[in-house]
């Protein structure tokens, strides 16, 4: 718990005071946001606002996570260091953030609202997502448990296993222990595809939500708060603990994932101080893709892949609005379901003030998180005879 508090506090302080310093750097370089011409006319006043603020978010969260290990090690005299799960989550978060940074920088240099080509972005994201998927099946602990699992998960692993039960003990053991090589290879491919689907969905979802001042930032705070609570609960109910009941969790390193979640929450809160309306800086694709990568990592590593659909419900809702709008536009020959997509701009064009849209969407996001936590705890409660702990 001390480490979680340290990470959250450091993330907050580093982001709160580091973001204005980063704003000055960006302003000196002339890195301003370009606004789409077909968007709400009120958004044109935001043209030139400093962007790439994701550097401040991801940087503060990463430093907070790493320093919290050092601080707690010095206080307790026991240096454990970051876990492999924590490092893998950092890898996916920073990797996707790097793709976003390339996209942001391309927009800035071209002086337009178009960055990387869709194919280029998908290729880079796919390479990073694939590397994460393979690495998640390596590094087994003493019980043969790897950070990731080929079983599709809801609140825990389900019987539906993309790896056909071949990956107990990890990828290396699966390839060297005489198991069916064809099944191992097919299982690995299916798992990598599954991980990339999750990562692509989350990065695009956060990116689409990042259209109003503070909307994506506040929503991400709520979702990562949900993952903080889930990871803390899992760490108290691990199967490796002999005092835990029958319905325990086989998650690897949940307490360290909670530390990273706390660092992200603190960093996002500090950034929101400067990102709230009227925003002094935008997170840019650096932030939205990085945060989307972090969400995908938490879903895979905490074994809550399908629960992410409701936990990040607002991100999903906004993404679905774009899919429906584009699909209906093509099918109907130019007709629209919404005045404009993503969904937040529809309500702006209906006359809602930007702050009103943001706060009401935060409420919706909070309700999605609350329902997801109820589902997560309810599953544990029902299977443990309905007794509260």
N, C-alpha and C positions, 0 to 999 in steps of 0.2 A: 504493500500500500504506500509506503514512503516513496518508493521509486516512481510510482504512478503520479503522486503529488508533485515530486521534483520535476518530472518530465512535463507535466501540464503547466507548472509555474514557469519553467524555463522557456517552453514554447510560446507562452503568452508574452513574457518580457522581451524575448528576442524578436518576435514578430511586431509587437506594439512599438518598439523603439527602432527596430531595424527597417521597417517598411518606409517611414518617412525619409530615412537616409537613402534607401533604394530609389525612392521617388525622385530625389535630387539627381542621382546618377542617371536615371532614365531621361529626365528632362534635359540634362546637359547633352545627352546623345540624340535627343529629338525623337525618342521612341514613343510615338503617340498612336492611339487607337484610330483605325479607320472604320467608319460607320457605313453599313449597307444603305444604299440609296432608297431601296423599296421598304425600309423599315418605318416605324412611327416617326413622324416629322420632328417630334420633340427630342428624339435621340440625336439629331444633328448637332445639338449644342455640346454633345459629349466628344465630338471629334477632336482629336489631339490629346485626350486624357492619357496620361502615362499607362502603359500596359506591361505585360510580362511580370505582373505581381506574384505569379506563382513561384517565382524564384525565392521571394521572401517567405512564402508559406512553406514550401518544401524544404528550404534551407533551414528555417527555424525549427521545424519538426524533426529533421534529421539530426541537427546539432543537439537539440533537447534530448532526443532518444539516446544518443551516444554519451553525452555528458552525464545523464542520469545514472548510467551504469558506473561511470567513474566516481561520481559523488557517493552513491550508495556503497560502492566498494571501499572507499576511504572511510566512510562512517562505520561500517560493519566489520571492516578488515577482511572481507571475503569478496574477492574479485571473480565474478562469474563471466562477465563479458556478454555481448549480444548473442542471442541464440540464432541458430540457422533459420528459424521461421521468421524472426525479426529482420534478419539480413535479406531474406528472400522478398519480404514485403517491401523493404526499402528498394531493392533492385527493381521490382515492377513499378513502384511509384516513381522513382527517379528516372527509370528508363522511358516510361511514357511521358514524363515531364520533359525529358530531353527531346523527344519527338515534337512535343508541343512548342518547345523553345525554337526549334528549327522552323516550325510553321509560323510562329510569331515573327521571327527575324526575317523570314521570306516576305511576309506581308509588309513589314516596315521598309525593307529595302526596295520593294516594288511599288510602295506607296499606294496600296490598294487592299481591299478586304479579301484577297485570295492568296493563300499561302501555298503549301505543298499540294501537289495534285492528289486526288483521292487514291490513285493507285500507289503513289509514293508513300502516302501516310499509312495505308493499309499494310504495305510491305514492311515498313519499319516497325509498326506495331506488331505485326505477325512474327517478325524475328525475335522481338523482345518477349512477346507472350509465349512463343515456343520454347525459348531458352528457360523461361520461368517454369513452364510445365515439366520439362525434363528434369530440371534441378529439384523441383518439388518431390520427385520420386527417388531422389538420392539421399544420402546422409542418414541412414537408419540409426536409431538410438539402440540402447541395450536390449529393448524389447522388439527390435526390428521395425519400429514405427517411423515412417518417413513424414516430413512436413505435410505433404499432400496425399490424397487418396484418390484412386481411380473410381471409387464408388460415388455415384451422384448423391448429394446430401441435401437434406432439408434443415432440420435442427440437429442432425447427426447423419452419419452415413446410412444410406438405404441399401437394400439387397441388390439394387440395380447397379452392377459393376461394369464399367466400360473396359476394365482390364481382365475380365473373365476369371477373376480370382487368382491371377498369375503373379500379382505384385506384392504379396505378403513378404516383407523383408526388404522391399525396394527393388529398383530397376536392375542393379548389378546382380543381385541374387537371382532375380528372375531369368537373367540371361546366362547365368553360369551354373545353375543348379539342375539342369537337365529338363526344365519345363519346356512345353511346346513353344518353340521359337516363333512360329507363325502367329500364335495367339498373343505372345508378348509384344511383337512388333505391331500387330493390328490394335491391340489394347493401348499401346503407347500413342499411336497415331490418333485414335479416337479421343484419348484424354487430352492430348495437345490441342486438337480441334475444339474440344469442349472448353478448355481454358481460354483459348483465343476468342471464342464466342462470348464468353463472360466479359473478358477484358475489352473487346470491341464495343460491346453493349454499354458497359459502364463508362468508358471514356467518352463515347458519343453522347450518352445521356447527360453527363455533367456538362459537356460542352454546349449542348442545346439549351440547358437550363441557365447557363451563364449569359443572360441577355438583359437583366435588370440589375441595378445597383444592389449588391448584397444578397441577391436571391440564391445563387449557387453556394455562396459562402455560408450563409445561415443554415441552409438545408444540409450541407455537408457536416456542420457542427452537430446537428441532430442525429444524423445517421451514424457518425463515428461515436457519438455518445451511446447509441444503441450497441455498437460493437464493443465499446468499453465495458458495458454492463454484462454482455454475453461472455466476453473473455474472462472477466473476473469470476463469474458464476462457474464457468467451465474449470477454471483453475482450482476452485474449491471442491470440485466433484470429478476429479480425474480417476481413471481406472487404476492408475499406478499407486493410488493412495489406498491402503488396506482398510481404512475406515469408511470409504465411500460405499454407497449402496450398489445394488445390482445394475441400476440404470446409470452408469457412469459415462464419462466422455473420453474418447480416445484421441483427443486433439493434442497435437504436439506444441509445447511452449505457449499455452494461452496467456500465462501471466506476462510474458514478454510482449505479446501482441497487445495486451492491455496498456503497457507502457507506451508503445508506439501510438496507439489510439489517443492516449492522453496528450502526448506531444502534438499530435495533429489538431486536437480540439483546442489546445492552448494557442497554437499558431494561427488557427482560423479565427479565433476570437480576437486576437490582436490585430489580424488583418482586417476583420470586419469593421474595426474602429475607423479605418481609412477608406474602406470599400463601401460603406453605407451611403445612402443618398444624401447629398450629391457626392458621388465617388471621387476620391482624389487619385485613385489608381484602380485598374482592372487586373484580374488574375490572368487573363489571356489564356491561350491554349496551353501554355506552360503549366498553369494551375489546374485547368479543367481536365486535361489529359492525365496529369500527375495524380490528381485526386481520384479520377476514375480508375487508374491503375491500382491505387491503394485500396479502393473498394473491392476490386476484383481479387486482390491478394487476400484481404480479410475473408471474403466469401469462401475462397478455396481452402485457406489454411485453418479457418475455424469450423469448416465442414457445415456451412450454412448457405450453400449455393442457391438453392431455390427459395430460401427465406429472404434472400436479397431482393427478390421481386417486390415484396411488400415492405421490407425494411427501407429500401430506397424507392418507395412508392411514388413520390412526387417526380423523381427523375424519370421513372418508367412512364408515368402519366404524360409528361411533357414529350417524351420520345414517341409515344403512341400517337399523340396529336399530330406530329409531323408525318408519321407513316400514313395515317388516315387521310391527312390533307393531300399529300402527294399522290397516294393511290386513287382517291376519289377524283382528283383533278384529271388524272390520266384516263380513268374509266369513263367519266361523265363528259369528257370533251371540254374541260375548262371550268367546271363548276367547283365551288369550294364549300367545305363544311364549316370552317372557321373564317372569320374576317382576315386572320393571318395566323400562321404557325411559325414558331412554337406557341403553345397555348397561352403563355403569359402576355404575348403581344395581342392576342385576340381580345383579352379583357381591357388592355390599354386602349384599343380602338373602339371599344364599347363605352369609353369615357371614364374608366377607373384611373385614379391617380397612381403613379408608379409605386409609391410607398404603400398604398392600399393593396395593390396586387402582391407585393413582396410579403407583407405581413400576413395576409390571408393565405398565401401559399406556404409560408412557414408553418402556420397552424395546421394545414393539411399534411405537411411533411411530418410534423410532430405526432399527429394522430396515426399516421402510417407506422411510425416507429413504435408507438405505444401498443398498437395492435400486434405488431411483430414480436415484441417482447412478451406480450400476453400469450401468444402462440408458443413461443420458445419455452417459457416457464410452464405453461399449461401442459405441454407434452411431457415434461419431466414429472409434473405433479400427478397426472393421470396414471402414469406407469409406475409410480411409487405409492400407490394406494390412496392418493388424495390427501396425504398428510403434509402440512406446511413445515418448512424448516426455518 
